[in-house]
Amino acid sequence: MKILLIDDDPLVGEAITMTMKAHRHVVDYAENGQTGLDMVELESHDLILLDVELPRMDGMEVCQRLRSQGCTVPILMLTAHDTSAEIVRGLDAGADDYLAKPWDEDQLLARIRALTRRGRGGGTPSPVLTWGKLCLDPRSAKVSYGDQTLSLSPKEYALLELFLRNPQRFFSRDAIIDRLWTIDTPPSDKAVTNLVKDLRQRLKVGGMTEDWLETIHGMGYRLKPDPEPEPEPALTQDPQKREQWLRGKAQLAARFQSSLQQRLTDLDQAIQAVHANPDHPDPCHQAKTQAHRLLGALGTFGYKQEATLAREMEHLLAQNAPLTSQTLTQLYHYLTTLHQTLTPAPPTSPTPPSILLLDPDPTILQELQATQSAHSLELHPVPSWNALPEKTAFTPPQYILLNLDLIRDPEGLEHWQTLRQQYPDAQVLVLAERDDLADRVLASRVGCDRYIVKSVELPELSRILTQCFASDPPLCNRVMAVDDDEMALERLIHLLEPWGLQVTPVSDPQQFWDSLTRINPDLLLLDIEMPGFSGIDLCQVVRQDCHYSDLPILVITAHTDPQIMQQVFAAGADDLIQKPILGPELVTRTLSRVERVRLRRQLDQVQRQQTQQWQQQASIDALTQVANRYTFEAFLQQAWQRAEHIQEYISVIFCDIDRFKPYNDHYGHSTGDQCLRHIARLLSDCIRPQADQVARYGGEEFVITMPGTDLTGALKVAERIHQAITHLQLPHEGSAHGYVTLSMGISGTLPSPQKSFATLLDIADQELYAAKAKDGNTYCLRPYH
């Protein structure tokens, strides 16, 4: 069926279109009334879904024009208006049915089926009327039930046709008399009762067992719903299509969720325009349009309670008279309630940051303990590696403070690599004795997030550490309010703290900068008129600092002079609130700005996670989930440089699956891929995961890099691999052993400026080919001198 949808909200239109297409309908879409009217003239449609509030030409006028032009296509009006007067107005305009938002999806589909079941599309009546197995052909005046032809009297035939042509309509006895008898020979009501009784009996004799007619005693009759089941939609027959449809609905709902704050902001701005020009009709009309669009979208996506609030706002804005202050207050109340219900509430009791301190210096511990009492830090001091508690003994740390001296020797580095593997998500703050480039490089290699020099004064060190711990706060709810009027500050606290905002008042502008750097707020409220420094001065100071340049600033003023307002925004303010302050207005604007900060931080976090995921995907072989060749080369180069610097041994093992091509040819590529995954897991289980690396070098060839391992240790690893592959017993009919085996080439050296890791790889590769020349399932070794 071909449907024309006319709705001015693209997201709502996309939601309805997705549902219609999932049920095998073709949908044309128009965003305004004039375009919809033009499309009716250009194309033939079976049904029109028509919104009422439309730009260029509203739905009522579109409907009236279509009917005046002779268009008989069924029209189903979809609108947020639910009053009886609006429904009557829509039906009088020519609509066939009226569905108010929010609607149920199944109900919408049922109404569409009811309107189109009789084939009224294009204005051409269906030649055959049906109800279950009952058929009436107006062209031949033939009535049948299944294969049985029925003989009816003229009045019985006329009565049956009346019900079949109007399946949803209720007919009283007087209405039936008006339709079936002439005006000069009206019968009694009893004649209608007898006629219905006779028709029922005739159909029953013809084999019809279904109860097809609904009787409402004392009122009349109506045809019951068609017993024939509707055809199963394609999405329920095809699980893949249904999954795709559900995924599309979820994505569309997520897009709507992400657009909610912008929709609320648009409505907020429109109401502010009404507040500024209460006597002008244009701002009021614009605000009413925004409220209607929000109502329609909320209703479409199932927000019934919120849609009711939006409907109340639309009703208030629909008044012809200028809005009173009481009405504006009520609008702000509804808008604030919408913000409250549509914005997820932040947790009320954030978990204090957990810090693992790896430093034997008692002065650092004392300073952090002082900081702990002031900033609710969960501190776990560890003076040495031997004092490190079990993993389950404390909360996984968000921060690790690491003394760089603890990892300078190989044993300390190994302890650190083990600890880092246990807590990969913790931020690492390295504490160094001096600001030295070599130390910074070492810190970078161990995964340092921040490099902190301990030689600064202890108070300064404490400030740096506190700033690090507060750099990524779990909540976005800190508000700093600056006003020399302490009564005004108390009112701000009273209005904002019930909404989960932590308001810190500052009554002395001279203390502004110290308070700003200490509080690190998510939003700043500034009064303009203050002694010493005005709000405009402070706003400019904030915008000039690179750290606070993006901090949201709301300026509060009693001035209405356009020149003052221009100065406020020129200084960098994000918004301006007029005195006397309206509570709902202040809450709405503040929550809106804080929500933007929260969303921006969430987006930054998602981008960081996505970057980490991309980096991981770029470093991992997709099939075997071990390191790829690019990552192996980078790891070997770094390990070689580190081994050369601290003069430790490094070894590599090349591994190759014996007779892998015959294996693939015999068992198939899918089983071959499974074999590669088995071998990758086996190799990973035979090494030190905190220090060594397994990588897929290419095809069926793997390479193991082992920093800090000499040839004796490498031989032990090769022997473990040989025993594991024998125990695994992967069947291989093309192998002389009957199972999958490996050939290995081993080499190792003590790096020096005269040597290169490329030569080390060449030697190991040559030994691999020597092992394969011995029919595989063995290893060969040669040191790199």
N, C-alpha and C positions, 0 to 999 in steps of 0.2 A: 504494500500500500504506500502511496506517495502522500506525504504530509508536508504542509507549509507551517513552519513555526515562526511567529512574529513576537520577538521579545527583545528589549533593549539592553539586557544584562548578558554579555557574552558568556560568562561563566555559567549562569543558569541555562542559557541556550545550549551550551556544550553538554551540560548534565542531561537535559531532556533529550538532546540528539543522540547521546550515547545509549540511553535506554531504548529509544525508538529503534535505532539501528540494530541493537542486540536482539530485538524481536522482529527482525526482517522487514522493517519499514525503511523507505527512502525519505530523507528529510531535506527540504530546502529551508534556508534560514534567512530571515530579514530582521535588521536591527531597529527599524522605525516603521511607522504606519504607512507612509507614502511608498516606501520600497516594497512593503508587503502587498499593497494594493496593485502596484505595477506588476509584481510577480504573478498575481492571480490572473491578470489579463494575458500574460505571456505564456504561462504554463497551466496544465491541467492537474488538479490535485484531488485526492479523495477525502481529505480532511484538513481543516485549518485550526491550529492551536494559537489563540490570540490573547496577548496580554492587554490589559486595559490602559495602564499608564505608559504611553509611548511618545517619543519625540516626533515632531513634524505633524503627526496626526494621531489622536488617541484611538484606542481600540473601539470605543463606542461609535465614533465616526466612521472608522474603517468598516465595521459591521453593517452600519446603516447604508453606506455607499454600495457595498457588495450586494445587499438585498435589493436596493433600488435599481441596480443594474441587471437583476434577474439571476444572480448567482445562487444556486441551490446547494452548494457544497456544505456539508455539515460544519458548524463552527462551535468549537469548545473554548470558552473563555477561561483563561488562567489568570488569576489576579489575587492580590493581597486583600482586596475589599471583601468583607464577609457580611455586610449588613443586608437586611431584607430589601431595603430600597435600592441598593446597588445591584443586587441579583435581579430584581424586577426590571430595573433599567436596562441591564444587559440582555435579558430575554426579550424585552420589548424592542430592543434595537435589532433583533434578528438572530441572536445566538440560539443554538439548539440545546446547549447545556452550559453549566457554570460551575467551576471548581475553584474553591478558595484556597489560598496558601495559608499554612503548610498543608500539603496533601500527601496521601500515601501513594507510593509508586504503583502498587497493585490496583488501587482504586482508579488511578489515572488510566491505566491500561484497560481496565474493565469498561470505563466510560467510552474510551475510544472504540472498543469492540462493539459496544451497544449502539453507538452512532453509525457505525459502518457495516454492521451485520447485514443490513438489508440492501447494501450496494447502492447507496444514494450518491456516491461520488460522481462529480461531473454533472449532477442534476438529472441523470437517467435512472429511473426506477428499475429495480431488478425484475426481469420477466417472470421469475419463479420465486414465490414466497415460501419459506420453509420454517418448520419448528420441529426439531428432532427428525423423525422419519415422516412427518406430515408435510405434504407439499400441495401448494395451490398455484396453478398456472392461470393467470388472468387472461392470457390470449385465447386459451381453449375452454376456460371455465371448468377445468378438470381438477378434481381433488383426489388425492391418493394418500394411502398410508402404507409405506413400504411398497410391495408389489400389488396391493389391493386397491382398486378404484372404488371410491365412495360416491354414493348418490345422495345429494343434499337438495333440500328445497331452496328456492331463490332467497328467502329470508335467512335460512341457515348459512347459505353460501356468503351472503353479504355480511352477516355477523362475524363469520370466521375471517373473511378478508379484512374487516375493520380491525380486528385484534392483531392479525399478522402484520398489517402495515404500520401499526402503532404499538410496537412491543413494550415500550416503557410507559405507555399512557394509561391512566385510570379513567374508565367510562362509567358514569352514573346511568341509571335507567333512563332518565330524561335525555341524556346525551345520546344514548342508543336509539331512542325513539326519534330524535331529531335527525339522525343519520339514516335510518332505515325506513321510515314512514313519511308519507307526504303530510303537509301541514293541515290538509282538510280531513284526514282520516287518522287522527292520533289514537293509538290504543291505550289501554290501561297499563299500569306498571306490572300487573300480573302477566300480561302478554309477553313482556320481556323476560320475566322469570321462566315462563313456560318455553320460550324460544331457546334460552340458554340450556334448559334441561333437555330439550329435544336434541340440540346439537351435541351435547355431551353423550347422549345415548347413541346417536348415529355413529359417532367416532368410536365409541366402545364396541359397537357391533362390528365395525370395520377392523377390529383388532388392536385398537389403541388402548394401552393400559396405563400410560402416564397421566397424571393429574395436570392438565395443561392450563387450566383457568383458575385464577385466584379470586375467591368471593369474599368481599368485605360486607358483612351483613348490615343492611340498612343504608348502604352507600353505593355499591356497584361492583364492577369486575375489572380485572387486569390480567393480561397474559403473563404467565410465569416465565422465569428465565429458561432459555433454551437448554434442554437436557444434554444436547450433543456436546461433548467436551471440546474445548478450544484446541487447535493444533498446538503441540508442544513447541515452545520457542526453540530456536536453533541452539541457544546457549545452554539449555538443559539437556539436549540430546548429545552435544559435543562437550565433554569435560574440558578439553583444551580451550574451546571458545568461551566457556563459562569462566574458567580461570582467568582468561585474558580480559573478559568483561569486568570481573570483580577487581582485578588489578587496576584496570582503567578507572573504575569508580573510586578506588582508594587513592589513586594519584590525583584525581579531580578534587576529592574531598580535602586532600592535603594542600592543593593549590588554593582552594577556598579558605582553608584555615590560615594559610600564610597571607591571604589578602584581607583578613578581618581587621587587622589594625589599621591598614590604609583606609578601609571603608569607614571605620569609626572616626579616623582623623578627618576624612572628607566631611562627614556629618558634623563633627565638632566645629570645623572651620565655617561650615554653612550656618550653624547656629550662632557662632560668634558674629557673622555678618548680619544676622537678624538682630542680635543684641545691639550692634553698632547703629543699625538703621531700622528701628522697629516700625516706622511708619511707611517704609518703602515696600511695595509688593514683590519686587524681583528677588531679594534675598530670601523672603519667606517661601516663595515658590521653589527656589533652588533647594532650600533645606527640606521642604516637603518631598521633592523629587529624590533627594539623597536618602531620606527616611524610607520612602517607598521601595527604592532599589535594595536597601539593606533588608527590609522586611521580606521582599521577594526571594532574595538569596538565602536568608536564614530559613525561610519556610521550605525552600527547595532542598536544602541539605539537612533538614531534620531538627533544627533548633527551634522547637515549638515555643518554649517559655520565652526565649529571647525575641522570637518573632512577635509575641504578644506585646512586649515592651516597645518594639519598633512601631507596631500598629498604633499604640497609644500616642507615640510621638507624632506620627503622621496625622492622627485625628486633631491633636493640638495645633499643628501647623496648618491644618485645612480651614481654620477659622478665617472668615472674611475681614474681621476687625483687626486692628493692630494688636500685637501681642502685649500683654501686661507683664509686669515684673514677676507676678505670681506664676504666670504661665511659663516664663523663661526659667524660673527656678525649678518648676516641675520638669521641664525639658532637660535641664542639667542633671536633675535627680535620675531620670530614666537613663540618660547617657552614662552617668557614673555607674549605675547598676549594670548596664551592658558591659562596660569595661571590667567591672568586678567579676561578672559571670563568665565572660569570654576570655579573660586573661588568667592563665594558671597561677595559682597562689604559690609564692616561694616558700620553701621550708622555713619554719620558725626557729629551729635550733640547729644551726650549722655545726658540723663536726670540726673541732679545732685541728689545725695542721699538725701532722705527726712528723717529727724530725729525728733522724738518726745521726748522732754526732760521733764521728770517728776521729778523735783528736785527744792525745794525752795531756794537752795543755790545760791546767786547771783554771786559768784566767778566762779562757773562752767559755768553759762550762759555767763559771760564776756569772759572766755577763749574760749568757743565754738564759740562765735560771732567773735573773732579774727581768729579762724580757718576757720569759714565760709567765710570770705572775701578772705582768701588765697586759699581755696580749693573748692569753689562753692558748698557749702552745703545749703540745704533748711531746715532751723531750725525752729521748732515750740516749744517755751518754755511754759510749763504749771507748775506753782508753787504749785498747789493743785488740788484735785479731782474736786472741785467745779468750777475750772477755765477751765476744759476740754471742748474744743469746740465741736460742732456737728460734726458727722462723715463726712458730706459732705463739711465741711468748709475748708478742706486742703487735699493735696495729701496723699493717704495712705502711711504711713511711711515704709521705708525699715529697719529703726533701731528705737528701743525704748530704751532710757536711763532712767533707773528706779532707784530712790533712795529707797534703801531697807527699810528705816524707814516708807515709805508710806504704806506698806502692813503688818505691824506687827499687827495691830488690825483687828478684823473681818470685820468691815465696809470697811477698805482699801483693804482687800483681796477680798471682793466681788466686789468692783469697778475694781480691777485689772483683775479679772476673766472675767468680762464683756468686758473690753477693749481688753483683749487677744483674746476673741472670735471674736471681730470685725476685728482684724488684726492678723490672725493666721500665716501669712507668714513673719512677721517682725522679725528681729533678736533682741534679748533682751540682752542689756548690763546693768548689775546691778552695781550700784555705791554704795559701802559700806564704812562705816566709818573706819572699822578695818578688819584685816585679821583674821577671827574667823571661826572655823570649823562649829559651829552651824549656823552662818550666811550663810556660803557656802551651807549647807544642805537646809536651807530655800530658798536660791536663786535657787537651783536646783529644788526644788519642785514647784516653780512658773514658771518654764520653762526658766531658764537663759541659754544664749548661751556663754556669757563671764562674768567673775567676776572681777571687777576692784576696787582696793582699792584707796580711795580718799586721803589718807594721804600722797601720794607721792607729790613731788614738782609739781606746776602747769605746767611748761613747759614739764615735763616728762609725766604728765597726758594728756596734749594736744597731745604729740607725740603718746602715746598709742591709744588714741581715733582716731587720723588721720589714724594710721596703721590699726585699726579695720575697718574704713570706706573704706579703699583702699584694704582690703584683698580679695575682690571679685569683681574686676573691670569689668564693662560691656563690655570693649573692650580689644582686644589683639593686640595692635598696638604701644606700647611704645618701642622705640629703643634707647639705650644709646651707643654712639660712642665715643671711647677714642683714641685720637691721638694728639701728640704734634704739628702736622702740621695743622695750622688753615685753610690753603687753602684746604687740603685734607678733613677736616671736612665740609667745605662749599660745596664741591662737593658731599659728602655723603648725605647731607641735600637736595641738588638740585635733586639728583637721586631718593631718597626714599620718600620724602614728597608728590609728585604727586600721589603716590600709597596709600595714606591714612595712612601713617606711621608717628608717632610723634617722630622726631629725636631730642634727647637732646645731644649736643656736650660737651665733657669734654676734655680740652686741657692740663690740669695739672694732671699728674698721682697721685700727692700727695693728690688730692681731690677725688680720685677714690671712696673710701669706703663711705664717706659722701654722695657723689652723688648717689651711688648705693642704699643706704638705703632710700634716699629721693625720688628718681625717681621710684624705684621698677619696673625696666623695664621688658618687655616680651622677649627681645633679647639683646645681648651684642655684639658690634663690637669692636675688640681690634687690635691696631697696635702692631707689635712686637718691633720695635726699638723706644724706648722712654727713656728720661733721668730719672734716679732714679730707676724706676721700669719698667721692660720690660713687654710686653704683656703676656709672659709665666708666669712671677711671678704673675701677676694679675689673670690670669686664674687659677692657683693653689690655690690662696687665695679664690676665689669664690667657687671652688669645695670642699674646706675644711669646708665651712659653711653649716650647715644643712638646712638653709632656702633657700639658692640659689644654692644648689647642682645640681638641675635639670634645671637651667637657660640655654637656648641655647646660645652658644658662637661661633661666627665666627671670626677667626683670619685673619688679612690682612697683607701680607708680600711681599717683593720683592725678598726674598730668594728662590732659587730653589734647594738648597742643601738638599738631602734626610735626612741627619742627623737632620737638623733644623726642617724639616717637622715631623720627628719622635718625636722630643721633643715637638712640638706643640700638637700633638694628645696624647702624654703621659701625658701632663699637664691637659688634659680633654677637649680640644676643640672639637666641633661638626663638624666643617668644616673649610676649608682653602681657601682663595681667593688670587690669585696672582696679584701683581702689574705689569704693569699698569692695573687698574680696568676697565673691560668691563661693561658698564652700564647694559645691559640686564642680564649678568651673576650675577651681584650683586643683582639686583632686584629679579631675579628668586630664587636665593638661600635664600635671606632674607625672601621673601614672603612664601617660602616653609617651613622654620623653624617657622615663626610666625603662619602659618596655622596649623602646628602640635600642637603648644601650644593651639590654639583655639579649635582644635578637642579634645585634651586631657581634657581641661576644660569642654567642652560639655559632654564628656563621663563621667567625674566625676559628673557633674550635673545630668545626666541621671541616674547614679548609685545611687546618693542620693535620687532622686525622686522615683526610683524603690524600694529602701530600705524603704522609707516612705510609699509607696503604700503597700509593703509586710507587714510592721508593722501594717498598718491600716487594711488590710485584715485579719491579724492574730488576731486583737482585736475586729473585728466586726462580728456579726452573719450574715452569708450570706443571709439567708432567710428574716429576719426582719430588718436588717440594724441597729440594736441597739447593745450595747456591748454584747460580749459573756461571758460565765461563767468565763473564765480565767481572762479577763479584769476586771470583777466585783470583783473578789476576791482581785486582786491587788489594785483596787480603794478603796475597803472597808478597806483594811489593812492600806493604806496611810491615808485615812480619819480618821480612828480610832486613829492612832498615832498623827495626827495633832490635833484632838479634845482633846485627852488626854493632849497634850502639852499646849494648850491654854485654856483648860477647857471649852469646848463648848459641847452642846448636839448633839447627832446623832441618827437618826431614820431610820428604814427600813420597807418596806411594801412588803410582798409576795402576788402575784396575781396569780390566777389560773382560767382558763376558765372552766365554769361549763359544765359538760356532753359533753366534746369535742370529745370523741371517738364515741358516737352516731352521732355527727355532721359530723365527717369524714366519717363514714359508710354510712350516708344518702346522703350527698352532694358530696362526693368524696374528694380525697386528694388534688386535685388542688384547690378546693374551700376552703378546710381546711387551706392550705398555705396562701390563700388570707385573710382568717379570722385572722390568726396570724399577718400578716402585718398590718391589720386595727387596731388590739389591740395595737401593738407596737407603731404606730403613735399616737393613742389616749393617751397612757400613757405618751409619750414624750411631748404632748401638755399640760399636766396637772402639769408639774414640772417646776422648775427653770433650764433652760438648761445650765446656766453658772456655776451652783453649784452642782446640783443633777445629778444622773445617772440612766437610765433605762437599764436593762440587761435581756437577755433571760437566765433563769436559767436551762432550759431543757424542752423539749416537749412543753406543753401549759402553762408552768409556767414562770412568770416574777418576778423580784425583783427590787425594787426602793431603792436606797441609798440616804439619805438626810442629809449631814453634816450641822451642825448649825441649825437644825430643831428639836424642842421639840415635845412631843406627841400631844399637841394642834395643832401645825402646821401640823403634820402628819395626824391628823383626818380631817383637812380641805382639804388636798390633796386627801384623800380617798373619801371624799364626792364629790369633783370635778370629780373624776374618775367615781363614781357611777352615777352622773348626766349625764356625757358624754356618758357612755355606754347605759343608758336609751334613750338618744337622738339619738344615732347611729342606734339602732333598726336593727341589723343584724338578718335576719330571722333564726329561729332555731325551727323546728317542734318538736324536742325531748325535748324542755324546757317547763316547766310549764308556763313560761312567754311569750313564742312565739318568743323570740329573745335571742341572745347571752348575757349571764350575767357573772359576775366575783365574785369570793370569794376572800377576802383579810384578811391577818393576819398582825397585826401591833405591833411593839415594839420599844422602844427607851430607851436611858440611857445616863448618864454622864460618860464617860469612866474613868477608874482608873486602877492602876496596879493590883488590885485584880479581875478585870473583864476581859472578853475576847469577841471579836466580834463573835467567834463561838457560844457562849452561846446566844448572842443577836439573831443570825440567828435561833437557835433552838427554842427560844421562839416565834418568828414571825411565824415559820413554824407550831408550835403547834396551834397557834391561827388561822392559815389558815385552818387547818383540823377541828377546832371547827366551823368555819364559814361554811365549806362545810357540816358539820353534821346538820346544820340548813337549809338544802336544798339550800344553795348557795345564790347568789345575796345579800350578806351582808358582813360585816367586823366585826372582833373581835380584841380587843386590850388588851395587858397586858404589863405593864412597866417592865424593867429589873432593880431590886433594888440591 
